[in-house]
Amino acid sequence: MGRFSITDANNDVSREAVSRERKIIRTSIIGIATNIFLAAFKAFIGLLSHSIAIVLDAVNNLSDAASSIVTIVGTKLAGKAPDKKHPFGYGRIEYLTAMVISVIVLYAGITSFTESIKKIMHPDVPEYSSASLVIIGAGVIIKLLLGQFVKKVGKETASDSLVNSGEDATLDAVISASTLIAAFIYIWKHISLEAWLGAIISLFIIKAGIEMLQETISKVLGERADATLATAIKETVLSFQDVSGAYDLVLNNYGPDTFNGSIHIEIPDTYSAGELDELIRSITKEVYKKHNVILTAVGVYSVNTSNDKSAKMRDAIYKCALEHEHVLQVHGFYVNEQTRTIRCDLVISFDAQNRAQVHDDVCRQIQDMYPEYHLEIATDFDFTE
C-alpha cells in the first residue's frame, strides 16, 4: 500500500541519471588520456635509465587507465533501464565495477612488491638524467591534480568507482614522488634505494586495495541506511497532520543514491479507508520529491483515541520498557479492550548480547503489571541504529 507511479519516478530519476552518467564518463575519459600519456613517457624513461621504480610507476598508470575503462563500462551497464528480470534497475553494477577496480589496485600492489623484491636480490644500477627527473616531477603534480579531481567528481556523483580511481591516482603520485626521492639520494650519495622504496610503497598499495575491496563488499552485502537520510525522511513523514509517529524505516539500496523502502506510521484509529489512502499517497509523493526515495509500502499503527485508560497504560509500559539498557524504543502501542490485548513493538539494540532475553524480561514485567491482559509484543529492529 502507499504506492504511487513508479514509472513517473523512474522517468525523473532517468533524467538525473543521464547527467550523472555523462559526468562520470567524461571524467573517466580524462583519466584514461592522462594515464596513457604518463605511462608512455615513464616507461620510456624507466627503460633508458634502468629504473625499476619508474617502470613500475608506468605500470601503475596503465592500471589507472584500466580502472577508468572499467568505470565507463560499469556506468553504462548500470544505466540500463529496469526490465522484467531486474525491475529495480542495474545500479548495483557500479558496486561490482568498484570491486574490480579494488582488485586491479591490489594486483598492481602485489606485482610491484614482487618486482621490487626481485630487484633487491638482483639490483640494477640506475642512470638518471635531468630531463627524466623533470618529467617525473611533472607527473607527480599531474597525478595529484588528477586524483583530487576524479575523487571530487566521484563524491559529487556518488560513484565509488571514481572515488577508488581517484585514491589510486593519489597513490600513484606518492609512488612517483618516492621515485624522485630515491633518485636524488642516488645522485647525492650513490646509494640505490629504489627497490626497497618500491617494496615499502607496494605494501601501502596492497593495504589500500584491501580496504577498497572491504568497503565495496560491505555495500554489496547491505549496510544500514545513512542516519541523516533516515532522520530527514522521518521528519518529512511526521510533518503530516495526524501522523504521531514514524517507525521501522527500511531502505533498500539499488545503486548509488537509488533507494526504495517502507515505513510504518502511527495515526488515530478513527481514520477511514479513504482518508488513509489519501494520506499515504501524499506521504509517498512528498518523500520522493524531497529525498528521491520511493516508498513502496507504508504500514499503519493505530492509536487509541477514545480510551483514556489506554493512554495511562501506554505511558506506564513505555517507562517500564525504556528502563532496560538495550531497549531503544517502544511503538505501535494499542489496547483492544474487547479481546483484552496489548500490542506494541520493542526496538532492541543490536548491542544486546541476548536480544531474546531482553524481550522476555520486558514482557514478564509488563505481564506482572497487567495480568488480566494478553500480550502481543514483538521484537523489532532499528535498521538505522
N, C-alpha and C positions, 0 to 999 in steps of 0.2 A: 504494500500500500504506500501511498505518498509518491507515486511515480509521476514524472512529467516527461515530456517528449525527449527521449534520449537522442533522437535524430537531430532535433534542433540544437541540443547541447553539443553533439559531435560536430555539427556544422560550424558552430562558434569556435570550438577547440581546433578544428582543422585549419581555420584561417590563422590562428596564432601559431599552430604547429608548422605551417609553411614558412612563416617568417623566421621562426626558431631554426628550422632545418637549413634555410639559406645561410643564416649567420654561422652555424656550425660548419657547414661545408666550405664556406668562404674562408673561415679561419683555418680549417684543415688544409686547404689548398696552399695557403700562405706558408703553413708549416712544412708541407711537402717540398715546395720550391726552395725554401731556405735551407732545409736539411740536406737535400741533394746537392745544392751548391757547396755547402760547407763540407760535406762528406768527400766530394771530388777533390777539393783543394787539400784537405787534411790527409787524405790517402796519398796523394802525390808527394806532399811534403814529408810524410812519415816514411815512405819508401826510400826517398832520396837521403833522408837523414838517419836511416836505420833506427828510427824511434818507435818502439812498440807502443808507448803511451799515445803517441799521435795517431798511429794506425788504429788502435782500439777506440780512440776518440772518434775517428771517422766511421767506424762500425756502429758506434752509438748513435751517430747522426742518421745512419741508414735505418736503425731500429726506430728512431723517432719518425722518420718518413713513413715507415711501415705502419706505425701506430696511427698516423694521420689517415692513411688509406683505410685502415680498419674502421676508424671513426666515421669516415664518409659512407662506407658500405653499411655499417650498422645504423647510421642515422637514416639512410634511405629505406632500409628494410623496416625500421621502427615506425616510419611514417606511413606505412601501408594502412589503408582504410580497414576498419573492422569487417569481418566476414562471418559466415556461418560457423566456421571452425574456431575462430578466435573473435567472439563478439565484443570483447573489451579492447581489441586492437593489438598491436605488436610492440608497444612501447618498451616492454621488458627486454627486448633485444639489445637495447642500449646498455643494460647491465652486463649482458654477455660480451659485448664488444669491450667494455671497460675491463672485464675479466681477461680477455685476450691480450689487451694492452699490458695488463699487470704481468701476465705470463711472459710477454716479449721483454719487458724490463727485467724480470727475474732471469730469463735466459741470457740476456745481454750481460748481466752481472756475473753469472756463473761462468760464461765464456771468457769474460775479461779476467776473472780470477784465475782460471785455468791457464790462460796465455801468460799472465803475469808470473805465475809460479814457474812456468817453463823458462821464462827469461831470467828469473832469479837463478835458476840452475845452470842455464847456458846464456849468459849475458852477451849483448852486442854493444859495441862502442858507438854511442850516438854522435851525429855530426849536425850541429845546428848552424843555421845562417840567420842573419839579421832579418831577412825577408820572411823566413818561416816563423820567427818569433812574433813579428808584427802581425802576420796573418792569424796566428793562434790567438793573439791578444784581441784582435778584432772579432774573432769567433766567440770569445768569452762574452764580449759585450752584446753581440748579436743574439747569442743563445739566452742570455739573461733577459734581454728585452722580449724575445720571442716567448720564453717561458712565462713571464709575467702577463704578457698579452693573451696567450692561449688560456692560461688559468683564469684570468679575469672574465673572458668570454664564457668559459666553462661554467663559472659560478653564476653569471648572468642568465645563462640558458639552462641551468640545472643539468649540465652534461658531465657525468662522471668521466666519460671517455676523454673529453677535452681537459678536465682538471688533471687527470692522470698524465696526459700528454704534456701538459704544462709543467707538472712536477718532474717529469722525465727530462724535459728540456733544461730545467734549472739544475738537475743533477749533472747533465752533460756540461753545463757551464762550469760547474765545480771541478769536473774532470779536466777540462781544458785549462782552468786556472792552475790546477795542481801540476799539469804538464809544464806550464810556464815556469812554475817554481822549481821543478826538477831541472829544467833546462838551465836556469840561472845558477843553481847550485853546481851543476856540472861545469859550466863555463868558468865559475868563480873558483871552485875547489877541485875540479876534475874528479868529482865523486858522482857516480851514476846511481840515482835513487829511483829511477823511473819505474822499474819493475816492482820494487817494494811499495812505492806510492800507488801504483796501479792496483796491487793486491788489496791494499787498505781501502781504496775507493770502491773497488769491486764489492767488498763486504757491505759497504754502505748502500750500494745499488741493490744488492740482494735483499737487504733489510727493507728498503723502500718498496721493492717488488712484492715481498711477502705482505707488508702492511696494506698495500693497494688491493692485493688479492683478498685478504681477510675482510676488508671493508666492503668490497663488492659482493662477496659471498654472503656477508651479513644482510645486505639489502635484498639479495635474491631469496634468502630464507624468510625474510619478512621482519622488519624492525617495528618497534612501537611508533605510533604517529607522533609527529612533531608536537610538542606540548603547546607551543604558541599557536599553531594552526588549530589544534583541538579546542583550546580555550576560546579562540575567536569564533569558531563555529557554534560552540555552546552559547556564547554571548548573543550571537545573532538569533538563535532559536529562542532564547529567553526573552528577547525583545518583543515577542508577540504577546498580545493580551491573553490572559488566562493560562499561559504556559508557566507553571510554577517550578518546573524542574526539567533539566536536560541531562540524560544519563546514557551509559552503555554505548558511547560513540565508538564505532568500529570503522576504520578507514582501510581500504584495500588499495594497494599501490600497483598500478599497471604501467609504470614508466615514470620518468621524472615529472613531478608536478601533475600527475594524472591519477586522480583518486575517485573512487566511489565508495559508498558505505551506508551505514544505517545508524539510527539513533532512537532512543526512547524519550518520550515527553510525558510530563505529568499535567493533566488537565482535569477540570471539575467533572464529576460523574453525571452532571446534568446535560452534557453535550449530546446533541442529536447526531445521527449519522451524516446528515447533510452539512452541519456545522463543522464536524470533524474532518470531512473530506475537503472542505474549502480551506480550513486551517493548514492541513498537511500539504496541500498543493502550494499554498503561499509560502510555507517554510522551505520546501524543496527548491522553489524558484529563487528565493532570496539567498539561500545558502550557495546555490550555483552562481548567482550573479556576483556575490561578494567574495567567494572563496574558490570558485572554479571546481567545486566538489559536487558530484552527483549523488544525492541521497536516494538510493534505490528502495529503501524501506524506512518507515517511521513507525515505531511501535508506540503503544499507549499504555500509560499507567493512570488509572482513575483515582481521583482524590475525593474522599468523603466530604460532602458539603452540608448534609442535613443531620449530622450526628456529632454533637458537641463532645460526647464521651470519647469518640474515636480520636479527636484532636489531643485530648489528655493522654490517651493510651500511646499515641504516636510519640509525643514528647518524652514520655517515660521510657519507652522502648529504645528510642534513639539515644537517650542519655545512657541507658544501660549498655547498649552495644558499643558505643563510642568510647566507653571507659576501657575497652580492651585495646591493647597497644597496636595490634595489627588490623583493626577494623578501620578502614578509611572513610566509609560512607554507608548510610542506610537509605534506601529509596524504594519507590514503588509500594509505599505503605497503603494498605486498605483493610478495613474491617467489614466483614459481612456478618451482620447480626443474625440473619436468618439461619445461616449454616454454622454460626459461631466460629468463624475462621478469621485468622490474622495472616495477611500476606505481606511480604516485603523481601527485598534483596539485600544481602550483606556483601559489600565490596571489601574483600580481604586482601591485604598486601601480598605481593609475591615474595616479600622478605620473610614472611612467616614460615617457620620450619615445617609446621604441620597445619595447613590451612583447614583441613577437615576437623582437626581437634578444636581450632578456634571457633569454627561454626557450631560444633556440638556444645561447647561451653556456653556460647551466647544463647543458643536455643534452650538449654537447660535453665538458665537464669530467667529467660522470658516466660518459659512454661511455669516456673515457680510463681512468677508474678501474676499470671493469668491462667490458672489450671483449668478453668471451665472452657477455654478456647482451644481449637485445633490450630496448630502452626503449619504454615506453608512458607518456610523461609529458605530461599535459595542462596547458594554461594555464587557471587558474581565477580567479574574481573574489571579492572580499570586498565584498558589497553593503552592508555596514555600516561600511566603511572611512571 
